[in-house]
Amino acid sequence: MLASLPEKFREYGLPADVRTLLLLRKSMDRGLIKTLGDVYLVLKGIVVKEPRHMGPYTQAYYDYFLNIKLKPGESLESAILRSETFKKWVEDYKKDNPEDERDLLDLVEEFINHVHLTSYDIKEILNGKDIIDGDDPNKEDKDWDDLSSTPERKNIDRMADYSEMDLEELLERMKQIAEKQKGKHSGGDRWIGTGGVSPFGHSGAAKGGIRTGGKGGGKMARQVMGNGNFYPVDRDSIINDNNVDAALASLKGIVEETAQTKLDVDKTIKNGLKQGGIFLPEMEDIKDKKLQVILLIDNGGFSMMPYVRMVQDLFKKMKTRFAHDMKVYYFHNTIYSYVYTDAPRTKKVTIDKLLTNDPNYRVFIIGDASMAPYELNQDSVINWGRIAEKFKKAAWLNPEPQKYWHYTMTTQALGRIFPMYPLTPRGIEKSVQEMNKKMDK
């Protein structure tokens, strides 16, 4: 995205070139940019050299980052009002704040505040562990808000830092708080709500906290849970519509890439010729590693029917957001000589062909592992062993409750070939952690 920034800013008469881009990226690498408002401030310091640049800079910023283009003589508010970006923002904002009945002009002001929210407004940083240690998780909820009045925007001038706390400890505390919570809260430091410095909720300032529902405040959360009612998901439940985002967050942990840049010689020459011999270095991102995933799904039995769609949706989201190379195969109960590339299981791929894939693929096997003992014959056990030997980073995710695993001989047998985990957000997280401990050969 940023590669075209210098060209766009030059259209507005601003002194921007590849050095502008490199300075911006360096600021990002050093953690100076956490919000869109931070981008505005940092980039302004890089680009605006004279007072006359300020107007064009604001126009270029809104055009490039928000797709809001000001017409000659038009006010910023008018340009925002007619933009698709603002219409989409209002739609999302209304979903999260149905009680807010302000008119569009007031919401334009709210939009501008949101765009320019910056972490540099923070004047006091609190120790999140001190807040947690000084709080009684069993405190009764007697001061909850009805939030019936128009919400007021709270400036983020304080931040609590929870990043040094163990995530499991925060999740456990969140569960305790949720049991006592009776209503909505805003601006506090303990309840699951909005604003404030509580580690739970959204639109506040809690570095390393857990965002649940709504939009972020300073983009500081360590984990996001998609729960519009501000209550935590059950990370030990088999994946479902309510906890699929938590499962996705667990899968994100397998991304182990580091971005670098290198000179794009062809692009530098091409653009230089277009600009009359002014050759400015054009950079491109490169990746040290390429994430590769193989997904093997048991979609044949009645017991697996409730989970197949959810697993497909989960990994489809993963492929869209994180993965670069994902291959999906299907089987019924167990694998013999083939797997299949289509859900109806009509297009065969031999095990020998499957084993030609790069050994660095991460392999997730989804199935209950429960079948008649005769189905898991010697040929099947051998082929499962070949897969485990080839792909060291492999895990079996089982939708059956773990307490029942030891009752089934085939589940125990497959559990000796592959590390087996529950098909839950917590189980996925543990499988990913174990995979990451195994270094590439």
C-alpha positions as CSV (number, residue, x, y, z in Angstrom):
1,M,0.0,0.0,0.0
2,L,2.6,2.6,1.0
3,A,4.7,2.1,-2.1
4,S,2.5,4.6,-4.0
5,L,2.5,7.2,-1.2
6,P,5.3,9.5,-2.5
7,E,3.6,9.7,-6.0
8,K,0.2,10.5,-4.5
9,F,1.7,13.2,-2.2
10,R,3.6,14.8,-5.1
11,E,0.3,15.2,-6.9
12,Y,-0.5,17.7,-4.2
13,G,2.7,19.6,-4.6
14,L,4.4,18.1,-1.5
15,P,8.1,17.3,-1.3
16,A,7.7,13.5,-1.0
17,D,10.0,10.8,-2.4
18,V,11.4,7.4,-1.5
19,R,13.1,8.9,1.6
20,T,9.7,9.9,2.9
21,L,8.5,6.3,2.6
22,L,11.7,4.9,4.3
23,L,11.4,7.4,7.2
24,L,7.7,6.4,7.7
25,R,8.5,2.7,7.7
26,K,11.4,3.3,10.1
27,S,9.0,5.1,12.4
28,M,6.7,2.1,12.2
29,D,9.5,-0.4,12.9
30,R,10.5,1.6,16.0
31,G,7.0,1.4,17.4
32,L,6.3,5.2,17.0
33,I,3.0,4.5,15.1
34,K,0.1,2.7,16.8
35,T,-2.9,4.6,15.4
36,L,-4.0,6.3,12.2
37,G,-3.7,9.6,14.1
38,D,0.0,8.7,14.8
39,V,0.5,8.3,11.0
40,Y,-0.9,11.8,10.5
41,L,1.4,13.3,13.1
42,V,4.6,11.4,12.1
43,L,4.1,11.9,8.4
44,K,3.3,15.6,8.9
45,G,6.7,16.0,10.5
46,I,8.4,14.3,7.6
47,V,6.5,16.0,4.7
48,V,5.5,19.5,5.9
49,K,8.5,21.7,5.4
50,E,6.7,25.1,5.1
51,P,3.4,26.5,6.4
52,R,2.0,26.5,2.9
53,H,2.3,22.7,2.8
54,M,-0.2,22.2,5.6
55,G,-3.4,22.5,3.6
56,P,-2.2,20.2,0.7
57,Y,-0.8,17.8,3.3
58,T,-4.2,17.3,4.9
59,Q,-5.9,16.9,1.5
60,A,-3.3,14.3,0.5
61,Y,-3.6,12.4,3.8
62,Y,-7.4,12.1,3.5
63,D,-7.2,11.2,-0.2
64,Y,-4.5,8.5,0.3
65,F,-5.5,6.9,3.6
66,L,-9.2,7.4,3.6
67,N,-10.2,7.7,0.0
68,I,-11.8,11.1,0.7
69,K,-10.9,13.6,-2.0
70,L,-11.6,17.3,-1.5
71,K,-12.9,19.3,-4.5
72,P,-11.6,22.8,-5.1
73,G,-13.0,25.2,-2.5
74,E,-14.8,22.4,-0.6
75,S,-14.6,22.1,3.2
76,L,-13.3,18.9,4.8
77,E,-16.7,18.3,6.5
78,S,-18.5,18.4,3.1
79,A,-16.0,16.0,1.6
80,I,-16.4,13.6,4.5
81,L,-20.2,13.7,4.3
82,R,-20.3,12.6,0.7
83,S,-17.6,9.9,1.0
84,E,-18.3,6.2,1.0
85,T,-15.7,5.8,3.8
86,F,-17.8,7.9,6.1
87,K,-21.0,6.2,5.2
88,K,-19.4,2.8,6.0
89,W,-18.0,4.2,9.2
90,V,-21.5,5.5,10.3
91,E,-23.0,2.1,9.5
92,D,-20.5,0.3,11.7
93,Y,-20.7,3.0,14.4
94,K,-24.5,2.8,14.6
95,K,-24.2,-1.0,15.1
96,D,-21.9,-0.5,18.0
97,N,-23.7,2.5,19.5
98,P,-27.4,2.2,18.7
99,E,-28.2,4.6,21.5
100,D,-26.3,7.5,19.9
101,E,-28.9,9.7,18.1
102,R,-26.7,12.5,17.1
103,D,-27.1,14.0,13.6
104,L,-24.7,13.5,10.8
105,L,-22.8,16.8,11.4
106,D,-22.0,15.7,14.9
107,L,-21.0,12.3,13.7
108,V,-18.6,13.9,11.2
109,E,-16.9,15.5,14.3
110,E,-16.8,12.0,15.9
111,F,-15.3,10.6,12.7
112,I,-12.6,13.2,12.6
113,N,-11.8,12.6,16.3
114,H,-11.5,8.9,15.6
115,V,-9.2,9.4,12.6
116,H,-6.9,11.7,14.5
117,L,-6.8,9.7,17.7
118,T,-3.2,9.5,18.7
119,S,-1.3,7.6,21.3
120,Y,0.8,10.8,21.9
121,D,-2.2,12.3,23.8
122,I,-1.4,10.0,26.7
123,K,0.1,11.9,29.6
124,E,0.1,9.2,32.3
125,I,1.0,5.5,32.0
126,L,-0.4,3.2,34.8
127,N,1.0,-0.2,35.8
128,G,-1.7,-2.7,34.8
129,K,-0.5,-5.3,37.2
130,D,-0.9,-2.8,40.1
131,I,-4.5,-2.2,39.0
132,I,-5.2,-6.0,38.9
133,D,-3.5,-6.7,42.2
134,G,-5.3,-3.8,43.9
135,D,-8.8,-4.9,42.7
136,D,-11.2,-7.5,44.2
137,P,-12.5,-9.7,41.4
138,N,-15.5,-10.7,43.6
139,K,-16.7,-7.1,44.0
140,E,-20.4,-6.7,43.4
141,D,-21.6,-4.7,40.4
142,K,-23.6,-1.8,42.0
143,D,-22.6,1.2,39.8
144,W,-23.3,0.1,36.2
145,D,-24.5,2.6,33.6
146,D,-27.7,2.5,31.7
147,L,-26.0,4.5,29.0
148,S,-29.3,5.9,28.0
149,S,-27.9,9.4,27.4
150,T,-25.8,10.4,24.4
151,P,-22.3,9.1,25.0
152,E,-19.6,11.7,25.4
153,R,-16.2,11.2,23.8
154,K,-13.5,10.5,26.4
155,N,-10.1,11.7,25.6
156,I,-7.4,9.1,26.0
157,D,-5.0,10.9,28.3
158,R,-4.2,7.8,30.5
159,M,-3.0,4.4,29.5
160,A,-2.7,1.2,31.6
161,D,0.0,-1.2,30.5
162,Y,-1.0,-4.9,30.9
163,S,1.5,-6.3,28.4
164,E,3.7,-7.9,31.0
165,M,0.9,-9.9,32.4
166,D,0.2,-13.5,31.4
167,L,-2.6,-13.7,28.9
168,E,-4.1,-16.8,30.7
169,E,-4.2,-14.8,33.9
170,L,-6.0,-11.9,32.2
171,L,-8.5,-14.3,30.7
172,E,-9.2,-15.9,34.0
173,R,-9.7,-12.5,35.7
174,M,-12.0,-11.6,32.8
175,K,-14.1,-14.7,33.5
176,Q,-14.4,-13.7,37.2
177,I,-15.4,-10.2,36.4
178,A,-18.0,-11.3,33.9
179,E,-19.7,-13.5,36.5
180,K,-20.2,-10.5,38.7
181,Q,-21.0,-7.9,36.0
182,K,-24.7,-6.9,35.8
183,G,-24.7,-4.1,33.2
184,K,-22.7,-1.9,30.9
185,H,-19.8,0.3,32.1
186,S,-17.7,3.0,30.5
187,G,-14.6,4.9,31.5
188,G,-13.5,2.6,34.4
189,D,-10.5,0.4,35.2
190,R,-12.0,-3.0,36.1
191,W,-15.3,-3.9,34.3
192,I,-15.8,-5.2,30.8
193,G,-17.0,-2.1,28.9
194,T,-16.0,1.0,26.9
195,G,-13.4,3.7,27.3
196,G,-11.2,3.9,30.4
197,V,-8.1,1.8,31.3
198,S,-9.8,-1.5,32.1
199,P,-8.0,-4.4,30.4
200,F,-11.4,-5.7,29.1
201,G,-13.7,-4.1,26.6
202,H,-13.1,-1.6,23.8
203,S,-12.5,2.0,22.9
204,G,-10.2,2.6,25.8
205,A,-6.4,2.7,26.5
206,A,-5.2,-0.7,27.8
207,K,-2.0,-1.8,26.2
208,G,-1.8,-5.6,26.1
209,G,-5.4,-5.9,27.1
210,I,-8.3,-7.9,25.6
211,R,-10.7,-6.1,23.3
212,T,-14.2,-7.5,23.3
213,G,-16.9,-6.0,21.0
214,G,-16.8,-2.7,19.2
215,K,-13.9,-0.9,17.7
216,G,-10.5,-0.4,19.2
217,G,-9.3,2.8,20.9
218,G,-5.6,3.2,20.6
219,K,-5.1,-0.1,18.8
220,M,-3.3,-1.5,21.8
221,A,-5.1,-4.8,22.5
222,R,-3.2,-8.0,22.6
223,Q,-6.2,-10.2,21.9
224,V,-9.6,-9.5,20.2
225,M,-12.8,-11.3,20.9
226,G,-15.8,-10.7,18.7
227,N,-18.5,-10.4,21.3
228,G,-20.8,-7.4,21.0
229,N,-22.2,-7.8,24.5
230,F,-18.8,-7.3,26.1
231,Y,-18.6,-10.8,27.5
232,P,-15.7,-13.3,27.0
233,V,-16.0,-16.3,24.8
234,D,-15.5,-19.8,26.1
235,R,-12.1,-20.8,24.8
236,D,-12.7,-24.4,25.9
237,S,-15.8,-25.0,23.8
238,I,-15.7,-26.7,20.5
239,I,-15.4,-24.0,17.8
240,N,-18.7,-22.3,17.0
241,D,-20.0,-19.0,15.7
242,N,-19.3,-17.4,19.0
243,N,-15.7,-18.3,19.5
244,V,-14.4,-18.7,15.9
245,D,-12.6,-15.3,16.1
246,A,-10.8,-16.5,19.2
247,A,-9.8,-19.7,17.3
248,L,-8.6,-17.5,14.5
249,A,-6.5,-15.4,16.9
250,S,-4.9,-18.6,18.1
251,L,-4.0,-19.7,14.5
252,K,-2.4,-16.3,13.9
253,G,0.4,-17.5,16.1
254,I,1.8,-19.7,13.4
255,V,2.8,-16.7,11.3
256,E,6.6,-16.5,11.8
257,E,7.6,-14.0,9.1
258,T,9.8,-11.0,9.2
259,A,9.5,-8.3,6.6
260,Q,12.4,-6.7,4.9
261,T,12.8,-4.4,1.9
262,K,15.0,-4.6,-1.2
263,L,15.5,-2.4,-4.2
264,D,13.1,-3.1,-7.1
265,V,15.4,-2.4,-10.0
266,D,12.9,-2.8,-12.8
267,K,10.4,-0.5,-11.2
268,T,13.1,2.1,-10.4
269,I,14.2,2.2,-14.1
270,K,10.6,2.2,-15.4
271,N,9.5,5.1,-13.2
272,G,12.7,7.0,-13.7
273,L,12.2,6.9,-17.5
274,K,8.7,8.2,-17.0
275,Q,10.0,11.1,-14.9
276,G,12.5,12.3,-17.5
277,G,15.5,10.6,-16.0
278,I,14.9,11.3,-12.3
279,F,15.6,7.9,-10.8
280,L,14.3,7.5,-7.3
281,P,14.8,4.1,-5.6
282,E,11.7,2.0,-5.5
283,M,11.5,-0.5,-2.7
284,E,9.6,-3.7,-2.3
285,D,8.8,-6.0,0.7
286,I,10.3,-9.4,0.8
287,K,9.6,-12.2,3.3
288,D,12.0,-14.4,5.1
289,K,9.6,-17.3,5.3
290,K,6.5,-18.5,3.5
291,L,3.7,-19.9,5.6
292,Q,2.5,-23.2,4.3
293,V,-0.5,-25.1,5.7
294,I,-2.1,-28.5,4.8
295,L,-5.6,-29.1,6.2
296,L,-6.9,-32.7,6.3
297,I,-10.6,-32.8,7.1
298,D,-12.7,-35.9,8.0
299,N,-16.0,-34.9,6.4
300,G,-17.6,-38.4,6.0
301,G,-19.4,-39.3,9.1
302,F,-22.6,-38.0,10.8
303,S,-20.6,-37.1,13.9
304,M,-18.4,-34.7,12.0
305,M,-21.2,-32.9,10.1
306,P,-21.7,-30.1,12.7
307,Y,-18.0,-29.1,12.6
308,V,-16.9,-29.3,8.9
309,R,-18.5,-26.0,7.9
310,M,-17.0,-24.2,10.9
311,V,-13.6,-25.6,10.2
312,Q,-13.8,-24.6,6.6
313,D,-14.9,-21.1,7.5
314,L,-12.1,-20.8,10.1
315,F,-9.3,-21.8,7.8
316,K,-10.8,-19.8,4.9
317,K,-10.5,-16.7,7.2
318,M,-7.0,-17.8,8.0
319,K,-6.0,-18.1,4.4
320,T,-7.5,-14.7,3.6
321,R,-5.8,-12.9,6.5
322,F,-2.5,-14.8,7.2
323,A,-1.6,-17.7,5.0
324,H,0.2,-17.6,1.7
325,D,-0.1,-21.3,0.7
326,M,-2.9,-23.6,2.0
327,K,-3.9,-27.0,0.6
328,V,-7.1,-28.7,1.8
329,Y,-7.8,-32.4,1.5
330,Y,-10.7,-34.6,2.7
331,F,-11.0,-38.1,3.9
332,H,-13.6,-40.4,5.6
333,N,-12.8,-41.7,9.1
334,T,-9.2,-42.6,8.1
335,I,-6.7,-42.5,5.2
336,Y,-5.8,-45.5,3.1
337,S,-4.2,-44.9,-0.3
338,Y,-5.8,-41.6,-1.1
339,V,-7.0,-38.2,0.1
340,Y,-9.4,-36.0,-1.9
341,T,-9.2,-32.4,-3.1
342,D,-13.0,-31.9,-3.1
343,A,-15.6,-32.2,-0.4
344,P,-17.7,-34.9,-2.2
345,R,-14.5,-36.9,-2.3
346,T,-14.4,-37.6,-6.1
347,K,-11.0,-36.2,-7.0
348,K,-8.2,-38.5,-5.6
349,V,-4.7,-37.6,-4.6
350,T,-2.4,-40.4,-3.7
351,I,-0.5,-40.5,-0.4
352,D,2.7,-40.6,-2.4
353,K,1.7,-37.3,-4.1
354,L,0.7,-35.8,-0.8
355,L,4.1,-36.6,0.6
356,T,5.9,-34.7,-2.2
357,N,4.9,-31.4,-0.5
358,D,7.6,-29.4,1.4
359,P,8.2,-30.9,4.8
360,N,7.9,-27.4,6.4
361,Y,4.1,-27.4,5.8
362,R,2.1,-27.1,9.0
363,V,-0.5,-30.0,9.0
364,F,-3.8,-29.8,10.8
365,I,-5.9,-33.0,10.9
366,I,-9.6,-32.4,11.8
367,G,-11.5,-35.5,12.9
368,D,-13.1,-37.3,15.8
369,A,-10.6,-40.3,15.2
370,S,-13.5,-42.6,16.3
371,M,-14.3,-45.6,14.0
372,A,-14.6,-49.3,14.0
373,P,-11.3,-51.0,14.9
374,Y,-11.2,-52.9,11.6
375,E,-11.2,-49.5,9.6
376,L,-7.9,-48.5,11.1
377,N,-6.0,-51.4,9.5
378,Q,-2.3,-51.8,9.1
379,D,-2.1,-50.0,5.8
380,S,-3.9,-47.0,7.2
381,V,-1.6,-46.9,10.3
382,I,1.4,-47.1,8.1
383,N,0.2,-44.2,5.9
384,W,-0.6,-42.0,9.0
385,G,2.9,-42.8,10.2
386,R,4.4,-41.7,6.9
387,I,2.6,-38.4,7.1
388,A,3.7,-37.8,10.7
389,E,7.3,-38.7,9.7
390,K,7.3,-36.3,6.7
391,F,5.6,-33.3,8.4
392,K,7.1,-32.8,11.8
393,K,4.8,-29.8,12.5
394,A,1.5,-31.7,12.6
395,A,-1.4,-31.8,15.0
396,W,-4.7,-33.7,15.3
397,L,-7.7,-31.5,16.3
398,N,-10.5,-33.5,17.8
399,P,-14.1,-32.2,18.2
400,E,-15.0,-35.0,20.7
401,P,-14.8,-34.0,24.3
402,Q,-11.4,-35.0,25.6
403,K,-12.9,-37.0,28.5
404,Y,-14.2,-39.6,26.0
405,W,-10.9,-40.1,24.0
406,H,-9.7,-43.0,26.1
407,Y,-12.9,-45.0,25.5
408,T,-12.1,-45.5,21.8
409,M,-9.2,-47.7,20.7
410,T,-8.7,-45.9,17.3
411,T,-8.6,-42.5,19.0
412,Q,-5.8,-43.8,21.3
413,A,-3.9,-45.3,18.4
414,L,-4.0,-42.1,16.3
415,G,-3.1,-40.1,19.4
416,R,0.1,-42.0,19.7
417,I,1.0,-41.1,16.1
418,F,0.0,-37.4,16.2
419,P,-0.2,-35.0,19.2
420,M,-3.9,-34.6,19.7
421,Y,-5.7,-31.5,20.9
422,P,-9.4,-30.5,21.4
423,L,-10.9,-28.5,18.5
424,T,-11.3,-25.4,20.7
425,P,-9.5,-22.0,20.7
426,R,-7.4,-23.2,23.6
427,G,-6.6,-26.5,21.9
428,I,-5.6,-24.8,18.7
429,E,-3.4,-22.4,20.6
430,K,-1.6,-25.2,22.3
431,S,-1.1,-27.1,19.0
432,V,0.4,-23.9,17.5
433,Q,2.7,-23.4,20.4
434,E,4.0,-26.9,20.1
435,M,4.5,-26.6,16.4
436,N,6.5,-23.4,16.9
437,K,8.9,-25.2,19.2
438,K,9.9,-27.5,16.4
439,M,12.6,-25.8,14.3
440,D,12.6,-26.2,10.5
441,K,15.0,-29.0,9.4
